[in-house]
Amino acid sequence: MAKQAKLCCPAQPKPKNEGRGLKVKDQDRELAALAKALGHPARVKILRHLARQKDCICGDLVLELGLAQATVSQHLKVLKSAGLLQGTLSGPSTCYCVERNSLARLQAGIRAL
């Protein structure tokens, strides 16, 4: 079971003009970048697992997902680079949680198709 640590990722305030200030071209680019980050089943599985958690996940994602450490690390890097995850150092490990605002923009972009 994955170790959990409360408050490792800061609270994410909802932007006042979420999605309204972007031109359609920019919205399309953002949606494409977020979708590209989810272009591998392992990353979808990681995001789904982390989205279900109320707290951040430290360590043990490898055991939870059944993937090699290097594979999980690479997928976490892609998701974090796309802005779908936050990672906070907690001692010798990193705690991960979903960047809820980015996930909301992804959902809104898909609904707008």
C-alpha positions, 0 to 999 in steps of 0.5 A: 500500500502506498505511503501517504503524507498529509499536506505535502502539496500546497493547496491549489486555489482556483484561478478566477478566470480559469480558461477564459483568458486564453485564445482558442489557439492557446487552449488547443495547445494546452489541451494537446500538451495535456493529452500528450502527457496522457498518451501512455496507459501507465501515465493514465493509471498513475494519474487515476491512482493519484486522483483518487487519493485525498493526500499525497503519495510518497514512495511505494507507487512502484508496488502499487502500480506493478511497474519498475522504479525507472519506469514510474519515475519517467512517467511521473516526470512526464506528468509533472512536466505537463503540469498534471502533478505536483511533486514535493520533497519530503525527506529523501523521497518525493510526494506526488499529488494531482494538480487539480486545476490542470486536471479541471482544464483538461476535463473542460477542454475535452468537454468543449470538443 
